[in-house]
Amino acid sequence: MEPEVSTRLRFYVTARRVRIDPEAKRVCYIERLEKFIDKLDRMASNTRVPRKTRLRAVEIMVKTISMCYSIVSDVEVEQLEAELKELEEEDRGEAETGYAIEENTTS
């Protein structure tokens, strides 16, 4: 049998003061949300966009506006960004096919 060995570990922790500016974060989030609202409003107002997509745009816009009136976290904003991206891809036909469909813009 091997002899028992004792080991001692020492940890040193250095505390630093970190300045967190929640006001600046809030301003950043609100600016991002305002951009969402603008994109969603254009999508919901575009008569060339399918009705189902326009209704989803309105639904996401309502969530975004209500979020502007509450304290938001970056996770919530990123979740809305993902929903908007999905909706934009769906509008371009990428979500259903799995690949991008290039539109011929030359006449």
Contacts in CASP RR format, 6 or more apart in sequence:
PFRMAT RR
TARGET T0000
AUTHOR 0000-0000-0000
METHOD contacts of the structure
MODEL  1
MEPEVSTRLRFYVTARRVRIDPEAKRVCYIERLEKFIDKLDRMASNTRVP
RKTRLRAVEIMVKTISMCYSIVSDVEVEQLEAELKELEEEDRGEAETGYA
IEENTTS
25 74 0 8 1.000
26 71 0 8 1.000
26 72 0 8 1.000
29 72 0 8 1.000
29 74 0 8 1.000
29 77 0 8 1.000
30 68 0 8 1.000
32 77 0 8 1.000
32 81 0 8 1.000
33 64 0 8 1.000
33 67 0 8 1.000
33 68 0 8 1.000
33 72 0 8 1.000
33 77 0 8 1.000
33 80 0 8 1.000
34 68 0 8 1.000
36 60 0 8 1.000
36 61 0 8 1.000
36 64 0 8 1.000
36 80 0 8 1.000
36 81 0 8 1.000
36 84 0 8 1.000
37 61 0 8 1.000
37 64 0 8 1.000
37 65 0 8 1.000
37 68 0 8 1.000
39 84 0 8 1.000
39 88 0 8 1.000
40 57 0 8 1.000
40 58 0 8 1.000
40 60 0 8 1.000
40 61 0 8 1.000
40 64 0 8 1.000
40 84 0 8 1.000
41 61 0 8 1.000
43 49 0 8 1.000
43 53 0 8 1.000
43 54 0 8 1.000
43 57 0 8 1.000
43 87 0 8 1.000
43 88 0 8 1.000
43 91 0 8 1.000
44 54 0 8 1.000
44 57 0 8 1.000
44 58 0 8 1.000
44 61 0 8 1.000
46 54 0 8 1.000
49 57 0 8 1.000
49 91 0 8 1.000
50 91 0 8 1.000
53 87 0 8 1.000
53 90 0 8 1.000
53 91 0 8 1.000
56 87 0 8 1.000
57 87 0 8 1.000
60 80 0 8 1.000
60 83 0 8 1.000
60 84 0 8 1.000
60 87 0 8 1.000
63 80 0 8 1.000
64 80 0 8 1.000
67 76 0 8 1.000
67 77 0 8 1.000
67 80 0 8 1.000
86 95 0 8 1.000
89 95 0 8 1.000
90 96 0 8 1.000
92 100 0 8 1.000
92 101 0 8 1.000
93 100 0 8 1.000
93 101 0 8 1.000
94 100 0 8 1.000
94 101 0 8 1.000
END
